[in-house]
Amino acid sequence: MEEVTINLDRPNEAAFTHIVDEIKQGKVIAIPTDTVYGLATSIKSDTNIKRIFEIKQRDERKAIPVLVNSIDMAKSIAKISKSEMEIIQKVWPGPISILFVKRKKVSNVLTSGKDTIVLRIPNDKFLNILLNLINEPITATSANISGENSFTNPEDLIARFKKEKSQPDIVVKVVSNIQKQRKNKPSTLIAIVGKGHDTTVSILREGCVSEEELLNIINNK
């Protein structure tokens, strides 16, 4: 595993370019997100996506979530209704993932044959820079062996994957004088059901954002 350190106080363009190039070439990169460490690669190639399943030792029936940098990018791979739009404008960017109906061009390997896809716009300086540079959706599943704890510390992640034959190609370490506290929890996953006044939000997985916090976000924005 290659290790790349990025200082967010003095962003190194060459380091970011290296990460972007490696992702576009099909490499799997362990990156810090606004929740836990995730495994990032391009969603354009089934080969890349299958490597994610291999590294995580993940059941191929479990779909892989995706990060996007804008609602327009989300619309390019998911069908988003007017009712859904009203909700996502309140909860994004942030650690809330949303289940949508996918567009036909999206790989069935990524979605495990389902007609749905999970998307999120993160609220994180490093990810914002990375997504704007790569300008395409990337995978965002947690960087851990399935069934094991996720990671917020890159050293712990590296130590764990060194024991495995299949490993991330690169592990990114982000440093800054302004240290961001990350909860060792995944994003909260929701589904938006209904239309107009009958629209409801269902929590499919509670993570960083509790049900009470989610309702406050939706009702107060």
C-alpha positions as CSV (number, residue, x, y, z in Angstrom):
1,M,0.0,0.0,0.0
2,E,1.3,3.4,-1.0
3,E,0.8,6.2,1.6
4,V,0.1,9.7,0.5
5,T,-0.1,12.6,3.0
6,I,-2.0,15.8,2.2
7,N,-1.8,18.9,4.3
8,L,-5.1,20.8,3.9
9,D,-3.5,24.0,5.2
10,R,-1.2,23.9,2.2
11,P,-2.9,21.7,-0.4
12,N,-0.4,20.0,-2.7
13,E,-1.8,20.1,-6.2
14,A,0.6,17.3,-7.3
15,A,-0.7,15.0,-4.6
16,F,-4.3,15.6,-5.5
17,T,-3.5,15.0,-9.2
18,H,-1.8,11.7,-8.3
19,I,-4.9,10.5,-6.4
20,V,-7.3,11.6,-9.2
21,D,-5.2,9.9,-11.9
22,E,-5.0,6.7,-9.9
23,I,-8.7,6.6,-9.3
24,K,-9.4,7.1,-13.0
25,Q,-7.0,4.3,-13.8
26,G,-8.9,1.9,-11.7
27,K,-7.0,1.9,-8.5
28,V,-8.8,1.7,-5.1
29,I,-7.9,4.5,-2.7
30,A,-8.6,4.5,1.0
31,I,-9.7,8.1,1.8
32,P,-10.9,9.9,4.9
33,T,-14.5,11.1,4.5
34,D,-16.7,13.3,6.7
35,T,-17.7,10.1,8.5
36,V,-15.2,7.1,8.4
37,Y,-12.5,6.1,6.0
38,G,-13.9,4.9,2.6
39,L,-12.8,3.0,-0.4
40,A,-12.9,5.2,-3.5
41,T,-12.7,4.3,-7.2
42,S,-14.4,5.2,-10.4
43,I,-17.9,3.7,-10.9
44,K,-17.4,3.5,-14.6
45,S,-15.7,0.1,-14.6
46,D,-17.1,-3.1,-13.3
47,T,-13.6,-4.4,-12.8
48,N,-12.8,-1.5,-10.4
49,I,-16.1,-2.1,-8.5
50,K,-15.4,-5.8,-8.2
51,R,-12.0,-5.0,-6.6
52,I,-13.9,-3.1,-3.9
53,F,-16.0,-6.2,-3.1
54,E,-12.8,-8.3,-3.1
55,I,-10.9,-5.9,-0.7
56,K,-13.8,-5.6,1.7
57,Q,-14.7,-9.3,1.4
58,R,-18.2,-8.0,0.8
59,D,-21.3,-9.9,-0.2
60,E,-21.9,-9.0,-3.8
61,R,-25.6,-8.8,-3.1
62,K,-24.9,-5.6,-1.0
63,A,-24.8,-2.5,-3.2
64,I,-22.0,0.1,-2.9
65,P,-22.9,3.8,-2.1
66,V,-21.6,6.7,-4.1
67,L,-20.3,10.2,-3.5
68,V,-21.2,13.1,-5.8
69,N,-20.2,16.8,-5.7
70,S,-23.5,18.3,-6.8
71,I,-27.2,17.7,-7.3
72,D,-26.6,17.9,-11.1
73,M,-24.1,15.0,-10.8
74,A,-26.6,13.1,-8.7
75,K,-29.2,13.6,-11.4
76,S,-26.8,12.2,-14.0
77,I,-27.0,8.7,-12.3
78,A,-30.2,8.8,-10.4
79,K,-33.8,9.8,-11.0
80,I,-34.7,12.5,-8.6
81,S,-38.3,13.7,-8.1
82,K,-39.5,17.1,-7.1
83,S,-40.4,15.8,-3.6
84,E,-37.0,14.2,-3.3
85,M,-35.4,17.5,-4.4
86,E,-37.1,19.4,-1.6
87,I,-35.6,17.1,1.0
88,I,-32.1,16.8,-0.5
89,Q,-31.7,20.5,-0.6
90,K,-32.2,20.5,3.2
91,V,-29.9,17.6,4.1
92,W,-27.0,17.9,1.6
93,P,-24.1,18.5,1.9
94,G,-23.7,16.3,5.0
95,P,-23.5,12.8,6.4
96,I,-26.9,11.7,5.1
97,S,-27.1,9.2,2.3
98,I,-30.3,8.9,0.2
99,L,-31.7,5.9,-1.7
100,F,-32.9,6.8,-5.3
101,V,-34.0,5.0,-8.4
102,K,-30.9,4.6,-10.6
103,R,-30.5,5.5,-14.2
104,K,-30.0,2.6,-16.7
105,K,-26.4,3.5,-17.5
106,V,-25.3,2.8,-13.9
107,S,-23.6,-0.6,-13.5
108,N,-25.6,-3.4,-12.0
109,V,-22.5,-4.6,-10.3
110,L,-22.4,-1.4,-8.3
111,T,-26.0,-1.7,-7.3
112,S,-26.0,-5.5,-6.9
113,G,-28.6,-5.9,-9.6
114,K,-31.0,-3.5,-7.8
115,D,-32.8,-0.6,-9.6
116,T,-31.8,1.7,-6.7
117,I,-28.6,3.6,-5.9
118,V,-27.4,5.3,-2.7
119,L,-25.9,8.8,-3.1
120,R,-24.4,11.5,-0.9
121,I,-22.8,15.0,-1.2
122,P,-20.3,15.2,1.6
123,N,-19.4,18.2,3.7
124,D,-15.7,18.0,3.9
125,K,-12.8,20.2,2.5
126,F,-10.7,17.3,1.3
127,L,-13.6,15.5,-0.4
128,N,-14.8,18.7,-2.0
129,I,-11.4,19.3,-3.6
130,L,-11.1,15.7,-4.7
131,L,-14.6,15.4,-6.2
132,N,-14.3,18.7,-8.0
133,L,-11.0,17.6,-9.5
134,I,-12.2,14.2,-10.6
135,N,-15.6,15.6,-11.6
136,E,-17.3,12.2,-11.6
137,P,-19.0,10.0,-9.0
138,I,-16.8,7.7,-6.9
139,T,-17.5,4.8,-4.6
140,A,-17.9,5.6,-0.9
141,T,-18.2,2.3,1.0
142,S,-16.4,2.1,4.3
143,A,-12.8,1.0,4.2
144,N,-13.0,-2.1,6.4
145,I,-13.5,-5.9,6.1
146,S,-17.2,-6.5,6.0
147,G,-18.5,-7.2,9.5
148,E,-15.6,-5.5,11.2
149,N,-15.3,-2.1,12.7
150,S,-14.7,0.9,10.4
151,F,-11.7,3.3,10.7
152,T,-11.1,6.9,11.4
153,N,-7.4,6.4,12.0
154,P,-5.3,5.6,8.9
155,E,-2.6,3.8,10.9
156,D,-5.2,1.4,12.2
157,L,-6.5,0.9,8.7
158,I,-3.0,0.2,7.3
159,A,-2.2,-2.3,10.1
160,R,-5.4,-4.2,9.5
161,F,-5.1,-4.5,5.7
162,K,-1.4,-5.4,5.8
163,K,-2.7,-8.8,7.0
164,E,-4.8,-9.3,3.9
165,K,-3.9,-10.4,0.4
166,S,-6.2,-7.8,-1.2
167,Q,-5.5,-4.3,-0.1
168,P,-6.2,-0.7,-1.1
169,D,-3.6,0.6,-3.5
170,I,-3.2,3.9,-1.7
171,V,-4.1,5.1,1.7
172,V,-4.5,8.9,2.0
173,K,-3.6,10.7,5.2
174,V,-5.0,14.2,5.7
175,V,-3.5,16.6,8.2
176,S,-4.5,20.1,9.2
177,N,-4.1,22.5,12.1
178,I,-7.9,22.5,12.3
179,Q,-8.5,18.9,13.3
180,K,-12.0,17.6,12.4
181,Q,-13.6,15.3,14.9
182,R,-15.1,12.3,13.1
183,K,-17.6,10.0,14.6
184,N,-16.8,6.3,14.0
185,K,-20.2,5.8,12.4
186,P,-21.3,5.7,8.8
187,S,-23.7,8.2,7.3
188,T,-27.4,8.0,8.1
189,L,-29.3,6.3,5.2
190,I,-32.8,7.5,4.3
191,A,-35.5,6.9,1.7
192,I,-37.9,9.6,0.6
193,V,-41.4,8.2,0.0
194,G,-44.5,9.9,-1.4
195,K,-45.2,13.2,-3.1
196,G,-46.1,16.7,-2.1
197,H,-47.7,17.0,1.4
198,D,-47.7,13.2,1.7
199,T,-43.9,13.0,1.5
200,T,-42.3,11.1,4.3
201,V,-38.7,10.3,5.2
202,S,-37.8,6.8,6.3
203,I,-34.5,6.0,8.1
204,L,-33.1,2.8,6.7
205,R,-29.9,3.0,8.8
206,E,-29.2,5.4,11.7
207,G,-25.6,6.6,11.6
208,C,-23.9,9.9,12.3
209,V,-27.2,11.8,12.3
210,S,-29.9,10.6,14.7
211,E,-33.6,10.6,13.9
212,E,-34.1,13.7,16.1
213,E,-31.3,15.5,14.4
214,L,-32.6,14.6,11.0
215,L,-36.1,15.8,11.8
216,N,-34.6,19.1,13.0
217,I,-32.7,19.5,9.8
218,I,-35.7,18.9,7.6
219,N,-38.1,21.0,9.6
220,N,-35.8,24.0,10.3
221,K,-34.3,24.6,6.9
